């Protein structure tokens, strides 16, 4: 396996008597999007502020591409693109002027600066509005410009803190597509969000943080497995439904088969893998399938189980 882009271990931070972060640690590989989920006050922003080198940690270690990172690190920080939740743009400059200004702060100049600004405008979908003042942008366009600033220096790790808060659905979808694209090209992404559906769509792995502690982490399937949830399959059938239920009960992946008046309800491990055998078994039992519905457990149920609260609480 390739070396992780980000490694953080046992991060701790207190503010007086408040323990904001207590032992948080995880890794992010090249091309991986890692979602950090938690309600308000869970410790997400404090954690990423330490990871980005913006906040002194009380304990723990952070390295980016194998280089130790502290608040005074220069080389390790240069590999990070940090996009804060609060907009960091100049409203009286155009989109292009904002990007050129920040590119100069990154030490870029000449043809490389011009090329990279054009590339970033394309990536965030603002090329056709590059000459407009940022204050004339919609909320979603401002968010996209904010992300573009974090991409200018071609970071290896992109940290996005609630990047879709308060944006319209179209801009939100554009932001998610941009993150998907960057991950596919090998960038490591640390993504915090209040929207469970974003984590479901974007994240290869998810860490659930609450009261400053990382309660669990893994792929969606791994996290769902922690709370013992399984897939639900509903087969609309014609024919001998009772016989189909008895036959399906003999399939190892099927934990329950309940015949109803015109359909069969199944509780199944990894339904998409088991479905071909289920359909074959139903046909052999003398029933014909008219429709199939598969419902997979989601992260919302896992989050509620682990924290006792909804993500947006």
C-alpha positions as YAML, in Angstrom:
chain: A
units: angstrom
residues:
- id: 1
  name: UNK
  ca: [0.00, 0.00, 0.00]
- id: 2
  name: UNK
  ca: [1.11, 3.55, -0.67]
- id: 3
  name: UNK
  ca: [2.04, 5.79, 2.22]
- id: 4
  name: UNK
  ca: [-0.93, 7.70, 3.68]
- id: 5
  name: UNK
  ca: [-1.08, 11.37, 2.79]
- id: 6
  name: UNK
  ca: [-2.34, 12.17, 6.29]
- id: 7
  name: UNK
  ca: [-1.57, 10.40, 9.55]
- id: 8
  name: UNK
  ca: [-2.82, 11.77, 12.85]
- id: 9
  name: UNK
  ca: [-2.65, 9.95, 16.17]
- id: 10
  name: UNK
  ca: [-4.08, 10.58, 19.62]
- id: 11
  name: UNK
  ca: [-4.97, 14.25, 19.09]
- id: 12
  name: UNK
  ca: [-5.98, 16.02, 22.29]
- id: 13
  name: UNK
  ca: [-7.11, 19.56, 23.00]
- id: 14
  name: UNK
  ca: [-8.67, 21.19, 26.04]
- id: 15
  name: UNK
  ca: [-10.00, 24.69, 26.62]
- id: 16
  name: UNK
  ca: [-10.00, 25.20, 30.36]
- id: 17
  name: UNK
  ca: [-12.19, 22.45, 31.81]
- id: 18
  name: UNK
  ca: [-13.65, 21.58, 28.39]
- id: 19
  name: UNK
  ca: [-12.13, 18.53, 26.68]
- id: 20
  name: UNK
  ca: [-12.75, 19.43, 23.04]
- id: 21
  name: UNK
  ca: [-10.79, 16.56, 21.43]
- id: 22
  name: UNK
  ca: [-9.78, 13.40, 23.25]
- id: 23
  name: UNK
  ca: [-7.60, 10.85, 21.45]
- id: 24
  name: UNK
  ca: [-8.74, 11.35, 17.85]
- id: 25
  name: UNK
  ca: [-6.67, 9.61, 15.17]
- id: 26
  name: UNK
  ca: [-7.05, 8.36, 11.59]
- id: 27
  name: UNK
  ca: [-5.25, 8.15, 8.24]
- id: 28
  name: UNK
  ca: [-6.17, 9.19, 4.70]
- id: 29
  name: UNK
  ca: [-4.67, 7.52, 1.63]
- id: 30
  name: UNK
  ca: [-4.04, 9.11, -1.79]
- id: 31
  name: UNK
  ca: [-7.30, 9.34, -3.71]
- id: 32
  name: UNK
  ca: [-9.39, 8.68, -0.61]
- id: 33
  name: UNK
  ca: [-12.17, 10.90, 0.74]
- id: 34
  name: UNK
  ca: [-12.52, 10.61, 4.51]
- id: 35
  name: UNK
  ca: [-15.65, 12.01, 6.08]
- id: 36
  name: UNK
  ca: [-15.61, 13.34, 9.63]
- id: 37
  name: UNK
  ca: [-19.19, 13.40, 10.89]
- id: 38
  name: UNK
  ca: [-20.45, 14.86, 14.13]
- id: 39
  name: UNK
  ca: [-23.07, 17.20, 15.57]
- id: 40
  name: UNK
  ca: [-22.28, 20.78, 16.53]
- id: 41
  name: UNK
  ca: [-19.70, 20.87, 19.31]
- id: 42
  name: UNK
  ca: [-18.46, 17.35, 18.62]
- id: 43
  name: UNK
  ca: [-14.86, 18.43, 18.01]
- id: 44
  name: UNK
  ca: [-14.75, 18.38, 14.20]
- id: 45
  name: UNK
  ca: [-13.48, 21.91, 13.63]
- id: 46
  name: UNK
  ca: [-11.00, 21.69, 16.52]
- id: 47
  name: UNK
  ca: [-9.63, 18.44, 15.08]
- id: 48
  name: UNK
  ca: [-9.15, 19.78, 11.58]
- id: 49
  name: UNK
  ca: [-7.64, 23.02, 12.91]
- id: 50
  name: UNK
  ca: [-4.95, 20.93, 14.62]
- id: 51
  name: UNK
  ca: [-4.49, 18.78, 11.52]
- id: 52
  name: UNK
  ca: [-4.06, 21.89, 9.35]
- id: 53
  name: UNK
  ca: [-1.52, 23.33, 11.78]
- id: 54
  name: UNK
  ca: [-3.71, 26.29, 12.68]
- id: 55
  name: UNK
  ca: [-4.20, 25.32, 16.32]
- id: 56
  name: UNK
  ca: [-1.60, 24.10, 18.81]
- id: 57
  name: UNK
  ca: [-2.46, 20.64, 20.08]
- id: 58
  name: UNK
  ca: [-2.00, 19.52, 23.68]
- id: 59
  name: UNK
  ca: [-0.89, 16.05, 22.61]
- id: 60
  name: UNK
  ca: [-0.72, 13.78, 19.59]
- id: 61
  name: UNK
  ca: [1.07, 13.65, 16.25]
- id: 62
  name: UNK
  ca: [0.24, 14.79, 12.72]
- id: 63
  name: UNK
  ca: [2.22, 14.09, 9.57]
- id: 64
  name: UNK
  ca: [1.47, 14.96, 5.96]
- id: 65
  name: UNK
  ca: [3.21, 12.88, 3.28]
- id: 66
  name: UNK
  ca: [5.52, 11.57, 6.00]
- id: 67
  name: UNK
  ca: [6.56, 15.03, 7.20]
- id: 68
  name: UNK
  ca: [5.74, 16.00, 10.82]
- id: 69
  name: UNK
  ca: [3.38, 18.94, 11.07]
- id: 70
  name: UNK
  ca: [3.18, 21.61, 13.77]
- id: 71
  name: UNK
  ca: [1.82, 25.14, 13.82]
- id: 72
  name: UNK
  ca: [5.23, 26.37, 12.61]
- id: 73
  name: UNK
  ca: [5.80, 23.78, 9.88]
- id: 74
  name: UNK
  ca: [6.27, 25.15, 6.40]
- id: 75
  name: UNK
  ca: [6.99, 22.13, 4.18]
- id: 76
  name: UNK
  ca: [4.19, 19.94, 5.57]
- id: 77
  name: UNK
  ca: [1.68, 22.80, 5.46]
- id: 78
  name: UNK
  ca: [2.51, 23.47, 1.81]
- id: 79
  name: UNK
  ca: [0.92, 20.11, 0.94]
- id: 80
  name: UNK
  ca: [-2.42, 21.14, 2.49]
- id: 81
  name: UNK
  ca: [-5.28, 23.05, 0.93]
- id: 82
  name: UNK
  ca: [-7.59, 24.28, 3.71]
- id: 83
  name: UNK
  ca: [-11.08, 25.53, 2.88]
- id: 84
  name: UNK
  ca: [-12.72, 26.97, 6.03]
- id: 85
  name: UNK
  ca: [-16.42, 27.05, 6.69]
- id: 86
  name: UNK
  ca: [-16.34, 30.87, 6.79]
- id: 87
  name: UNK
  ca: [-15.73, 32.44, 3.39]
- id: 88
  name: UNK
  ca: [-12.20, 33.75, 2.88]
- id: 89
  name: UNK
  ca: [-12.61, 35.83, -0.27]
- id: 90
  name: UNK
  ca: [-12.47, 39.52, -1.18]
- id: 91
  name: UNK
  ca: [-15.95, 40.64, -2.32]
- id: 92
  name: UNK
  ca: [-14.67, 43.72, -4.22]
- id: 93
  name: UNK
  ca: [-12.35, 41.63, -6.40]
- id: 94
  name: UNK
  ca: [-13.50, 39.49, -9.31]
- id: 95
  name: UNK
  ca: [-13.28, 35.73, -9.14]
- id: 96
  name: UNK
  ca: [-10.15, 35.75, -11.27]
- id: 97
  name: UNK
  ca: [-8.58, 38.57, -9.25]
- id: 98
  name: UNK
  ca: [-9.23, 36.67, -6.01]
- id: 99
  name: UNK
  ca: [-7.48, 33.61, -7.40]
- id: 100
  name: UNK
  ca: [-4.55, 35.62, -8.77]
- id: 101
  name: UNK
  ca: [-4.10, 37.37, -5.41]
- id: 102
  name: UNK
  ca: [-4.00, 34.14, -3.43]
- id: 103
  name: UNK
  ca: [-1.82, 32.46, -6.06]
- id: 104
  name: UNK
  ca: [0.79, 35.17, -5.49]
- id: 105
  name: UNK
  ca: [0.62, 34.49, -1.75]
- id: 106
  name: UNK
  ca: [1.45, 30.87, -2.58]
- id: 107
  name: UNK
  ca: [4.53, 32.11, -4.44]
- id: 108
  name: UNK
  ca: [3.18, 31.50, -7.93]
- id: 109
  name: UNK
  ca: [3.93, 33.89, -10.78]
- id: 110
  name: UNK
  ca: [4.09, 34.29, -14.54]
- id: 111
  name: UNK
  ca: [2.65, 31.75, -16.95]
- id: 112
  name: UNK
  ca: [2.27, 29.09, -14.26]
- id: 113
  name: UNK
  ca: [0.05, 31.42, -12.23]
- id: 114
  name: UNK
  ca: [-2.12, 32.27, -15.23]
- id: 115
  name: UNK
  ca: [-2.48, 28.63, -16.30]
- id: 116
  name: UNK
  ca: [-3.34, 27.47, -12.81]
- id: 117
  name: UNK
  ca: [-5.95, 30.19, -12.27]
- id: 118
  name: UNK
  ca: [-7.62, 29.15, -15.54]
- id: 119
  name: UNK
  ca: [-7.50, 25.49, -14.52]
- id: 120
  name: UNK
  ca: [-9.06, 26.18, -11.14]
- id: 121
  name: UNK
  ca: [-11.82, 28.31, -12.65]
- id: 122
  name: UNK
  ca: [-12.73, 25.33, -14.81]
- id: 123
  name: UNK
  ca: [-12.56, 22.89, -11.91]
- id: 124
  name: UNK
  ca: [-14.98, 24.91, -9.76]
- id: 125
  name: UNK
  ca: [-17.23, 25.88, -12.67]
- id: 126
  name: UNK
  ca: [-16.65, 29.64, -12.60]
- id: 127
  name: UNK
  ca: [-14.85, 30.18, -15.91]
- id: 128
  name: UNK
  ca: [-17.84, 31.98, -17.44]
- id: 129
  name: UNK
  ca: [-18.16, 34.32, -14.42]
- id: 130
  name: UNK
  ca: [-14.46, 34.88, -13.77]
- id: 131
  name: UNK
  ca: [-14.64, 38.62, -14.48]
- id: 132
  name: UNK
  ca: [-17.60, 39.32, -12.19]
- id: 133
  name: UNK
  ca: [-17.07, 40.76, -8.72]
- id: 134
  name: UNK
  ca: [-17.27, 38.14, -5.98]
- id: 135
  name: UNK
  ca: [-19.92, 40.19, -4.16]
- id: 136
  name: UNK
  ca: [-22.20, 39.62, -7.16]
- id: 137
  name: UNK
  ca: [-21.86, 35.84, -6.86]
- id: 138
  name: UNK
  ca: [-24.56, 33.64, -5.38]
- id: 139
  name: UNK
  ca: [-23.82, 31.89, -2.09]
- id: 140
  name: UNK
  ca: [-22.96, 28.71, -3.95]
- id: 141
  name: UNK
  ca: [-20.58, 30.48, -6.33]
- id: 142
  name: UNK
  ca: [-18.79, 32.08, -3.39]
- id: 143
  name: UNK
  ca: [-18.37, 28.64, -1.85]
- id: 144
  name: UNK
  ca: [-16.94, 27.30, -5.10]
- id: 145
  name: UNK
  ca: [-14.50, 30.23, -5.29]
- id: 146
  name: UNK
  ca: [-13.50, 29.50, -1.69]
- id: 147
  name: UNK
  ca: [-12.69, 25.92, -2.69]
- id: 148
  name: UNK
  ca: [-10.79, 27.12, -5.74]
- id: 149
  name: UNK
  ca: [-8.47, 29.20, -3.55]
- id: 150
  name: UNK
  ca: [-7.59, 26.05, -1.60]
- id: 151
  name: UNK
  ca: [-6.73, 24.22, -4.83]
- id: 152
  name: UNK
  ca: [-4.40, 26.77, -6.38]
- id: 153
  name: UNK
  ca: [-1.11, 25.32, -5.12]
- id: 154
  name: UNK
  ca: [-2.02, 21.74, -6.12]
- id: 155
  name: UNK
  ca: [-2.25, 20.36, -2.56]
- id: 156
  name: UNK
  ca: [-1.93, 16.65, -1.79]
- id: 157
  name: UNK
  ca: [-4.46, 16.96, 1.06]
- id: 158
  name: UNK
  ca: [-7.60, 19.07, 0.72]
- id: 159
  name: UNK
  ca: [-9.47, 19.88, 3.94]
- id: 160
  name: UNK
  ca: [-13.08, 20.95, 3.42]
- id: 161
  name: UNK
  ca: [-14.97, 22.16, 6.50]
- id: 162
  name: UNK
  ca: [-18.72, 22.16, 5.82]
- id: 163
  name: UNK
  ca: [-18.28, 23.34, 2.20]
- id: 164
  name: UNK
  ca: [-21.98, 23.21, 1.23]
- id: 165
  name: UNK
  ca: [-23.55, 25.07, 4.16]
- id: 166
  name: UNK
  ca: [-26.22, 27.47, 2.94]
- id: 167
  name: UNK
  ca: [-25.87, 26.81, -0.79]
- id: 168
  name: UNK
  ca: [-28.56, 26.09, -3.36]
- id: 169
  name: UNK
  ca: [-29.03, 22.50, -4.63]
- id: 170
  name: UNK
  ca: [-27.41, 23.17, -8.01]
- id: 171
  name: UNK
  ca: [-24.26, 24.65, -6.48]
- id: 172
  name: UNK
  ca: [-24.19, 21.92, -3.87]
- id: 173
  name: UNK
  ca: [-24.23, 19.27, -6.58]
- id: 174
  name: UNK
  ca: [-21.47, 21.09, -8.45]
- id: 175
  name: UNK
  ca: [-19.30, 21.15, -5.31]
- id: 176
  name: UNK
  ca: [-19.84, 17.43, -4.73]
- id: 177
  name: UNK
  ca: [-18.95, 16.65, -8.34]
- id: 178
  name: UNK
  ca: [-15.75, 18.69, -7.98]
- id: 179
  name: UNK
  ca: [-14.76, 16.76, -4.84]
- id: 180
  name: UNK
  ca: [-15.48, 13.46, -6.63]
- id: 181
  name: UNK
  ca: [-13.26, 14.55, -9.51]
- id: 182
  name: UNK
  ca: [-10.37, 15.62, -7.27]
- id: 183
  name: UNK
  ca: [-10.46, 12.35, -5.35]
- id: 184
  name: UNK
  ca: [-10.48, 10.36, -8.58]
- id: 185
  name: UNK
  ca: [-7.31, 12.19, -9.63]
- id: 186
  name: UNK
  ca: [-5.48, 11.08, -6.48]
- id: 187
  name: UNK
  ca: [-6.02, 13.93, -4.03]
- id: 188
  name: UNK
  ca: [-6.66, 12.97, -0.40]
- id: 189
  name: UNK
  ca: [-9.73, 14.75, 0.96]
- id: 190
  name: UNK
  ca: [-10.81, 15.34, 4.56]
- id: 191
  name: UNK
  ca: [-14.47, 16.30, 4.47]
- id: 192
  name: UNK
  ca: [-16.68, 17.47, 7.33]
- id: 193
  name: UNK
  ca: [-20.40, 17.83, 6.80]
- id: 194
  name: UNK
  ca: [-23.79, 18.06, 8.49]
- id: 195
  name: UNK
  ca: [-25.42, 16.27, 5.57]
- id: 196
  name: UNK
  ca: [-25.49, 12.49, 5.84]
- id: 197
  name: UNK
  ca: [-26.33, 12.06, 2.16]
- id: 198
  name: UNK
  ca: [-23.08, 13.85, 1.24]
- id: 199
  name: UNK
  ca: [-21.08, 11.38, 3.30]
- id: 200
  name: UNK
  ca: [-22.98, 8.48, 1.72]
- id: 201
  name: UNK
  ca: [-22.20, 9.81, -1.75]
- id: 202
  name: UNK
  ca: [-18.62, 11.02, -1.40]
- id: 203
  name: UNK
  ca: [-16.75, 9.27, 1.37]
- id: 204
  name: UNK
  ca: [-14.73, 6.08, 1.05]
- id: 205
  name: UNK
  ca: [-14.48, 5.91, 4.83]
- id: 206
  name: UNK
  ca: [-16.23, 7.77, 7.61]
- id: 207
  name: UNK
  ca: [-15.23, 8.65, 11.16]
- id: 208
  name: UNK
  ca: [-18.04, 9.41, 13.61]
- id: 209
  name: UNK
  ca: [-16.98, 11.90, 16.27]
- id: 210
  name: UNK
  ca: [-18.98, 12.94, 19.32]
- id: 211
  name: UNK
  ca: [-18.01, 14.74, 22.53]
- id: 212
  name: UNK
  ca: [-14.44, 14.95, 21.28]
- id: 213
  name: UNK
  ca: [-13.96, 11.22, 20.72]
- id: 214
  name: UNK
  ca: [-13.90, 9.12, 17.56]
- id: 215
  name: UNK
  ca: [-16.68, 6.61, 18.26]
- id: 216
  name: UNK
  ca: [-16.20, 4.48, 15.13]
- id: 217
  name: UNK
  ca: [-14.74, 4.56, 11.65]
- id: 218
  name: UNK
  ca: [-14.85, 2.50, 8.49]
- id: 219
  name: UNK
  ca: [-16.66, 2.11, 5.19]
- id: 220
  name: UNK
  ca: [-20.42, 2.48, 5.16]
- id: 221
  name: UNK
  ca: [-20.78, -1.31, 5.09]
- id: 222
  name: UNK
  ca: [-18.36, -1.75, 8.01]
- id: 223
  name: UNK
  ca: [-20.14, 0.86, 10.11]
- id: 224
  name: UNK
  ca: [-23.55, -0.63, 9.39]
- id: 225
  name: UNK
  ca: [-22.15, -4.00, 10.46]
- id: 226
  name: UNK
  ca: [-21.23, -2.55, 13.86]
- id: 227
  name: UNK
  ca: [-24.88, -2.11, 14.76]
- id: 228
  name: UNK
  ca: [-26.04, -5.37, 13.20]
- id: 229
  name: UNK
  ca: [-28.23, -3.86, 10.51]
- id: 230
  name: UNK
  ca: [-28.99, -5.79, 7.33]
- id: 231
  name: UNK
  ca: [-30.51, -5.09, 3.94]
- id: 232
  name: UNK
  ca: [-34.24, -5.30, 3.34]
- id: 233
  name: UNK
  ca: [-35.48, -6.95, 0.12]
- id: 234
  name: UNK
  ca: [-39.10, -6.87, -1.03]
- id: 235
  name: UNK
  ca: [-40.11, -9.14, -3.93]
- id: 236
  name: UNK
  ca: [-43.49, -8.55, -5.57]
- id: 237
  name: UNK
  ca: [-44.51, -12.08, -6.56]
- id: 238
  name: UNK
  ca: [-47.12, -14.07, -8.41]
- id: 239
  name: UNK
  ca: [-47.52, -17.75, -7.65]
- id: 240
  name: UNK
  ca: [-46.67, -19.77, -4.57]
- id: 241
  name: UNK
  ca: [-45.35, -17.13, -2.17]
- id: 242
  name: UNK
  ca: [-45.36, -19.48, 0.85]
- id: 243
  name: UNK
  ca: [-43.16, -21.97, -0.98]
- id: 244
  name: UNK
  ca: [-40.82, -19.17, -2.09]
- id: 245
  name: UNK
  ca: [-40.47, -18.03, 1.53]
- id: 246
  name: UNK
  ca: [-39.62, -21.54, 2.74]
- id: 247
  name: UNK
  ca: [-37.06, -21.98, -0.04]
- id: 248
  name: UNK
  ca: [-35.40, -18.60, 0.60]
- id: 249
  name: UNK
  ca: [-35.09, -19.40, 4.30]
- id: 250
  name: UNK
  ca: [-32.51, -22.01, 3.34]
- id: 251
  name: UNK
  ca: [-30.15, -19.45, 1.79]
- id: 252
  name: UNK
  ca: [-27.31, -18.63, 4.27]
- id: 253
  name: UNK
  ca: [-27.46, -14.87, 3.53]
- id: 254
  name: UNK
  ca: [-31.21, -14.72, 4.28]
- id: 255
  name: UNK
  ca: [-32.01, -14.15, 7.97]
- id: 256
  name: UNK
  ca: [-35.78, -13.81, 7.68]
- id: 257
  name: UNK
  ca: [-38.35, -14.51, 4.97]
- id: 258
  name: UNK
  ca: [-41.89, -13.26, 5.60]
- id: 259
  name: UNK
  ca: [-44.59, -14.10, 3.04]
- id: 260
  name: UNK
  ca: [-47.31, -11.47, 2.54]
- id: 261
  name: UNK
  ca: [-50.44, -11.36, 0.39]
- id: 262
  name: UNK
  ca: [-48.72, -10.35, -2.82]
- id: 263
  name: UNK
  ca: [-45.04, -10.06, -1.91]
- id: 264
  name: UNK
  ca: [-42.17, -11.55, 0.07]
- id: 265
  name: UNK
  ca: [-40.14, -9.57, 2.61]
- id: 266
  name: UNK
  ca: [-36.54, -10.67, 3.25]
- id: 267
  name: UNK
  ca: [-33.81, -9.59, 5.67]
- id: 268
  name: UNK
  ca: [-30.50, -10.25, 3.92]
- id: 269
  name: UNK
  ca: [-26.73, -9.85, 4.33]
- id: 270
  name: UNK
  ca: [-25.30, -7.92, 1.34]
- id: 271
  name: UNK
  ca: [-28.45, -8.20, -0.72]
- id: 272
  name: UNK
  ca: [-26.90, -7.17, -4.00]
- id: 273
  name: UNK
  ca: [-24.54, -10.15, -3.87]
- id: 274
  name: UNK
  ca: [-27.25, -12.56, -2.70]
- id: 275
  name: UNK
  ca: [-29.97, -11.39, -5.09]
- id: 276
  name: UNK
  ca: [-29.13, -13.65, -8.07]
- id: 277
  name: UNK
  ca: [-29.43, -16.75, -5.89]
- id: 278
  name: UNK
  ca: [-32.61, -15.44, -4.26]
- id: 279
  name: UNK
  ca: [-34.27, -14.86, -7.64]
- id: 280
  name: UNK
  ca: [-33.23, -18.30, -8.86]
- id: 281
  name: UNK
  ca: [-34.57, -19.91, -5.67]
- id: 282
  name: UNK
  ca: [-37.90, -18.08, -5.96]
- id: 283
  name: UNK
  ca: [-38.32, -19.23, -9.56]
- id: 284
  name: UNK
  ca: [-37.51, -22.83, -8.65]
- id: 285
  name: UNK
  ca: [-40.18, -22.65, -5.91]
- id: 286
  name: UNK
  ca: [-42.87, -21.82, -8.46]
- id: 287
  name: UNK
  ca: [-43.20, -18.05, -8.09]
- id: 288
  name: UNK
  ca: [-42.53, -15.34, -10.63]
- id: 289
  name: UNK
  ca: [-41.00, -11.98, -9.70]
- id: 290
  name: UNK
  ca: [-42.83, -8.85, -10.83]
- id: 291
  name: UNK
  ca: [-40.68, -6.27, -9.02]
- id: 292
  name: UNK
  ca: [-37.66, -6.05, -6.71]
- id: 293
  name: UNK
  ca: [-36.94, -3.39, -4.10]
- id: 294
  name: UNK
  ca: [-33.69, -3.33, -2.10]
- id: 295
  name: UNK
  ca: [-33.22, -1.00, 0.88]
- id: 296
  name: UNK
  ca: [-29.74, -0.77, 2.36]
- id: 297
  name: UNK
  ca: [-29.22, 0.62, 5.89]
- id: 298
  name: UNK
  ca: [-27.71, 4.10, 5.92]
- id: 299
  name: UNK
  ca: [-25.26, 6.05, 8.04]
- id: 300
  name: UNK
  ca: [-28.03, 8.00, 9.74]
- id: 301
  name: UNK
  ca: [-29.12, 4.89, 11.64]
- id: 302
  name: UNK
  ca: [-25.53, 4.12, 12.61]
- id: 303
  name: UNK
  ca: [-24.90, 7.68, 13.77]
- id: 304
  name: UNK
  ca: [-28.06, 7.71, 15.87]
- id: 305
  name: UNK
  ca: [-27.10, 4.37, 17.43]
- id: 306
  name: UNK
  ca: [-23.57, 5.49, 18.33]
- id: 307
  name: UNK
  ca: [-24.28, 9.03, 19.53]
- id: 308
  name: UNK
  ca: [-27.93, 8.97, 20.57]
- id: 309
  name: UNK
  ca: [-28.64, 12.03, 18.44]
- id: 310
  name: UNK
  ca: [-29.25, 13.07, 14.85]
- id: 311
  name: UNK
  ca: [-26.31, 14.49, 12.88]
- id: 312
  name: UNK
  ca: [-27.76, 18.02, 12.78]
- id: 313
  name: UNK
  ca: [-28.55, 18.22, 16.52]
...
